[in-house]
Amino acid sequence: MNTIGLYGLGVMGASLAGNMLNKGEKVAVYNHTPDLTDKFKSDFPHENADLHYDLKRFVSSLETPRKIFLLVTAGSVTDSVIESLSPLLDKGDIIMDGGNSNFVDSNRRYHALKEQRIHFLGVGVSGGQEGALKGPALMPGGDEAAYKEVAPVLEKISAQVNGKACCAYVGREGSGHYVKMIHNGIEYADMQLITETYQIMRNILGYTVEEIADIFEEWNQGELESYLLEITSDILRRKDDDTGRPLVDVILDKSGQKGTGKWTSQNALDLGVPLSIITESVFARFLSSLKNERVEAAVKLNGPEPKLETNREEWLEILRQALFVGKINAYTQGFQQYKKASDEYQWELNLREIALIFRGGCIIRASILNQISAAYDEDKDLNNLLLASYFNDKVNDYESSLRRIVVKAVENGLYVPCLTASLTYYDGYRSAESGANMIQAQRDYFGAHTYQRNDKDGVFHTEW
């Protein structure tokens, strides 16, 4: 009998099945269309691969309790696949959804399958095609008893850092896909912060693409070390085969998205979390899509032309520090949202464990995650990473650099929404007094919404 089944042999599914085979599992594979099953046979010839073209035979080939990993298109396709599988399953069997599903859908599927006595795990998967094949970061949420059944397989195929699997039980219901959603939001912000840093280097500091590649490579040896910085350096070194120019210069400046960043921001609004950096990164992608309008506006709207800074070396270190503060604040907002969601949905998310999962295999893997896990190890109820000693010291040392960079960019007319949002978030969070008292007075004036006082308890209203 096969130890696990994988349904869905697209790029990610085939790679993950290959990973399972390479780690010694006996894997049954199935795809709704036989062409991808045939392709898998040629791409992954393995004696432990059991190819199926009939769904019933695929299910019956699995040892009990049956463990089936889905890697199909999120949304209605996932629902359709689960509907076709569930009549073939028995009490105690396990369905794992590894697609980029919305956590709300995973909540619904968790409860619907629970009524049928079938276990459901929503498994966040990060690392792309290479990670799926060589070891991804896995974020399983759902039935804890079911996770214990599949843990030997999932922990074996995940990335490993210092002998620890980048996989751990996250929490109940759709929390696994929720953790992946916020992961993607942090990814959006980090990508945008690196992009803004690149623009400043090129348009204000006057570095060439090749020089910036070297700078990012050097930065990646220190506290900014991350997968995204590493691949950015590689990207900047690639030449276009047709023109010989840096490939980045011939790629159209319209960025796409698949919705997870938007979901992150929408959920932040629902929970009341100030997710300004991640949300600005989503808006930046929206604005980039208006390419034709931007080209027209560039002619019609006034603004300063960037001026090259002569003292480049000094400004380069200031920029490095500013990028690190931006990164810290982006992770801070993401983990602040994890904490709020954990309390709101009663998931009991282990923030230290989540940080450890992210250290290997995933897109946002970075050395900063070691410090994040240490902060929550010291105080599991920490409200905000900026209050942890390591991050508190760093932002206190570097905040003036972020301030100077934002001013320099604004003076030169550069669009730096995430660096700016990072600064305003920092200043807002450190403000013991804000202007919100004026807003409450306005609300009470036009809508009798009442207010609290800072000198005595109670709820008050003024007849203005």
RAURJO-V401365 format. One record per pair of residues at least 12 apart in sequence whose ideal C-beta (glycine too) atoms are under 8 Angstrom apart, sorted by the first residue. I is the first residue (numbers start at 1). J is the second residue. If there is no record, write none. Layout:
# RAURJO-V401365
((I J) (I J))
This chain:
# RAURJO-V401365
((1 26) (1 61) (1 62) (1 63) (2 26) (2 27) (2 28) (2 50) (2 61) (2 62) (2 63) (3 25) (3 26) (3 27) (3 62) (3 63) (3 67) (3 153) (4 20) (4 25) (4 26) (4 27) (4 28) (4 62) (4 67) (4 68) (4 69) (4 150) (4 153) (5 27) (5 28) (5 29) (5 30) (5 58) (5 59) (5 61) (5 62) (5 66) (5 67) (5 68) (5 69) (6 20) (6 27) (6 28) (6 29) (6 30) (6 68) (6 69) (6 71) (7 29) (7 30) (7 31) (7 58) (7 68) (7 69) (7 70) (7 71) (7 72) (7 81) (7 85) (8 31) (8 70) (8 71) (8 72) (8 81) (8 99) (9 29) (9 30) (9 31) (9 36) (9 37) (9 39) (9 40) (10 36) (10 71) (10 72) (11 129) (12 71) (12 98) (12 125) (12 128) (12 129) (12 132) (13 31) (13 71) (13 72) (13 98) (14 36) (14 39) (14 40) (14 43) (14 44) (15 129) (15 130) (15 132) (15 133) (16 69) (16 71) (16 98) (16 125) (16 132) (16 133) (16 136) (16 157) (17 29) (17 40) (17 44) (17 49) (18 43) (18 44) (18 46) (18 133) (19 132) (19 133) (19 134) (19 135) (19 136) (19 157) (20 153) (20 157) (21 44) (21 46) (21 48) (21 49) (22 46) (23 153) (23 156) (23 157) (24 48) (24 156) (25 48) (25 153) (25 156) (25 157) (26 48) (26 50) (27 48) (27 49) (27 50) (28 50) (28 52) (28 58) (28 61) (28 62) (29 49) (29 50) (29 51) (29 52) (29 58) (30 52) (30 53) (30 55) (30 58) (32 81) (34 53) (37 51) (37 52) (37 53) (55 84) (55 85) (55 88) (56 88) (59 85) (59 88) (59 89) (60 88) (64 90) (64 92) (64 93) (65 90) (65 92) (65 93) (65 94) (65 119) (65 149) (66 89) (66 90) (66 93) (66 94) (67 93) (67 94) (67 96) (67 149) (67 150) (67 153) (68 85) (68 93) (68 94) (68 95) (68 96) (69 96) (69 98) (69 123) (70 82) (70 95) (70 96) (70 97) (70 98) (70 99) (71 98) (71 99) (71 125) (72 99) (73 99) (74 99) (74 100) (74 101) (74 102) (74 105) (75 101) (75 102) (75 105) (78 97) (78 99) (78 101) (78 105) (78 109) (79 105) (79 109) (82 95) (82 97) (82 109) (82 113) (86 113) (86 116) (86 118) (89 116) (89 118) (91 117) (91 118) (92 117) (92 118) (92 119) (93 118) (93 119) (94 118) (94 119) (94 120) (94 121) (94 143) (94 146) (94 149) (94 150) (95 113) (95 118) (95 119) (95 120) (95 121) (96 120) (96 121) (96 122) (96 123) (96 140) (96 150) (97 109) (97 120) (97 121) (97 122) (97 123) (97 177) (98 123) (98 125) (100 177) (100 180) (100 184) (100 258) (100 260) (101 122) (101 174) (101 177) (102 177) (102 181) (102 263) (103 122) (103 173) (103 174) (103 175) (103 177) (103 178) (103 181) (103 263) (104 174) (105 174) (105 177) (106 120) (106 122) (106 141) (106 142) (106 173) (106 174) (106 176) (106 177) (106 178) (107 173) (107 174) (109 122) (109 174) (110 122) (110 142) (110 143) (110 172) (110 173) (110 174) (111 173) (114 143) (119 142) (119 143) (119 145) (119 146) (119 149) (120 142) (120 143) (120 146) (121 140) (121 141) (121 142) (121 143) (121 146) (121 147) (121 150) (121 176) (122 140) (122 141) (122 142) (122 173) (122 174) (122 175) (122 176) (122 177) (123 138) (123 139) (123 140) (123 141) (123 154) (123 176) (123 177) (124 137) (124 138) (124 139) (124 140) (124 141) (124 170) (124 176) (124 177) (124 179) (124 180) (124 181) (124 183) (125 137) (125 138) (125 139) (125 180) (126 139) (126 180) (126 183) (126 358) (126 361) (126 362) (126 363) (126 364) (127 159) (127 361) (127 362) (127 363) (128 363) (131 159) (131 361) (131 362) (134 159) (134 361) (135 157) (135 158) (135 159) (135 160) (135 166) (135 360) (135 361) (136 157) (136 158) (136 159) (136 166) (136 361) (136 362) (137 158) (137 159) (137 166) (137 167) (137 357) (137 358) (137 360) (137 361) (137 362) (137 365) (138 154) (138 157) (138 158) (138 166) (138 167) (138 357) (138 361) (139 167) (139 170) (139 176) (139 177) (139 179) (139 180) (139 183) (139 354) (139 357) (140 154) (140 167) (140 168) (140 169) (140 170) (140 176) (141 169) (141 170) (141 171) (141 172) (141 173) (141 174) (141 175) (141 176) (141 177) (141 178) (141 179) (141 347) (142 172) (142 173) (142 174) (142 175) (142 176) (144 169) (144 172) (147 169) (151 167) (151 169) (154 167) (155 167) (158 360) (158 361) (159 360) (159 361) (159 362) (160 360) (161 356) (161 359) (161 360) (164 356) (166 356) (166 357) (166 358) (166 359) (166 360) (166 361) (166 362) (167 357) (168 350) (168 353) (168 356) (168 357) (170 347) (170 349) (170 350) (170 353) (170 354) (171 342) (171 347) (171 348) (171 349) (171 350) (172 346) (172 347) (172 348) (173 345) (173 347) (175 345) (175 347) (175 349) (178 341) (178 347) (179 338) (179 349) (179 354) (179 357) (180 260) (181 260) (181 263) (181 264) (181 267) (182 264) (182 334) (182 337) (182 338) (183 334) (183 358) (183 362) (183 363) (183 364) (184 260) (184 261) (184 264) (185 260) (185 261) (185 264) (185 265) (185 275) (185 278) (185 281) (185 334) (185 337) (186 278) (186 330) (186 331) (186 334) (186 364) (187 228) (187 261) (187 363) (187 364) (188 257) (188 261) (188 264) (188 278) (188 281) (188 282) (188 285) (189 277) (189 278) (189 280) (189 281) (189 330) (189 333) (189 334) (189 418) (190 226) (190 228) (190 327) (190 330) (190 364) (191 228) (191 281) (192 280) (192 281) (192 284) (192 417) (192 418) (193 277) (193 281) (193 323) (193 326) (193 327) (193 330) (193 418) (193 419) (193 422) (194 216) (194 228) (194 229) (194 232) (194 323) (196 409) (196 414) (196 415) (196 416) (196 417) (196 418) (196 419) (197 319) (197 322) (197 323) (197 419) (198 212) (198 232) (198 236) (199 414) (199 415) (199 416) (200 319) (200 405) (200 408) (200 409) (200 414) (200 416) (201 215) (201 316) (201 319) (203 306) (203 412) (203 414) (204 306) (204 307) (204 308) (204 309) (204 315) (204 408) (204 409) (204 412) (204 414) (205 308) (205 309) (205 312) (205 315) (205 316) (205 319) (206 308) (206 309) (206 312) (207 312) (209 236) (209 246) (209 248) (209 249) (210 236) (210 237) (210 246) (212 236) (213 233) (213 234) (213 236) (213 237) (214 233) (215 316) (216 229) (216 232) (216 233) (216 236) (217 230) (217 233) (219 320) (219 323) (220 233) (223 324) (223 367) (223 368) (224 320) (224 323) (224 324) (224 327) (224 366) (225 366) (225 367) (226 327) (226 364) (226 365) (226 366) (226 367) (226 368) (227 362) (227 363) (227 364) (227 365) (227 366) (228 363) (228 364) (228 366) (235 247) (235 248) (236 248) (252 291) (253 288) (253 291) (254 288) (254 289) (254 291) (255 284) (255 285) (255 288) (255 289) (256 285) (257 282) (257 285) (261 278) (261 281) (261 282) (261 285) (262 282) (264 278) (264 282) (264 337) (265 278) (265 279) (265 282) (267 337) (267 341) (268 337) (271 337) (271 340) (271 341) (271 344) (272 340) (273 333) (273 336) (273 337) (273 340) (274 333) (274 336) (274 425) (274 428) (274 429) (275 333) (275 334) (275 336) (275 337) (276 333) (276 421) (276 424) (276 425) (277 326) (277 329) (277 330) (277 333) (277 418) (277 421) (277 422) (277 425) (278 330) (278 333) (278 334) (279 421) (280 417) (280 418) (280 420) (280 421) (281 417) (281 418) (283 417) (284 415) (284 417) (284 418) (287 415) (303 413) (304 411) (304 412) (304 413) (305 412) (305 413) (306 412) (306 413) (306 414) (307 412) (309 408) (315 408) (317 401) (318 401) (318 404) (318 405) (319 401) (319 405) (321 397) (321 398) (321 401) (321 402) (322 398) (322 401) (322 402) (322 404) (322 405) (322 406) (322 419) (323 419) (324 394) (324 398) (325 394) (325 395) (325 398) (325 399) (325 401) (325 402) (325 422) (325 426) (326 402) (326 418) (326 419) (326 422) (327 366) (327 368) (328 368) (328 385) (328 386) (328 391) (328 394) (328 395) (329 386) (329 395) (329 422) (329 425) (329 426) (330 418) (330 422) (331 368) (331 372) (331 385) (332 384) (332 385) (332 386) (332 391) (333 425) (335 351) (335 354) (335 355) (335 372) (335 385) (336 383) (336 384) (336 385) (338 351) (338 354) (339 351) (339 383) (350 380) (351 372) (351 376) (351 380) (351 382) (352 373) (352 376) (352 377) (352 380) (355 369) (355 372) (355 373) (355 376) (356 369) (356 373) (359 373) (371 388) (371 390) (371 391) (372 385) (374 390) (375 388) (375 389) (375 390) (375 391) (384 429) (386 426) (386 429) (395 426) (399 423) (399 426) (402 419) (402 422) (402 423) (402 426) (403 423) (405 419) (406 419) (406 420) (406 423) (437 451) (437 454) (440 452) (444 461) (444 462) (444 464) (445 462) (445 464) (448 461))
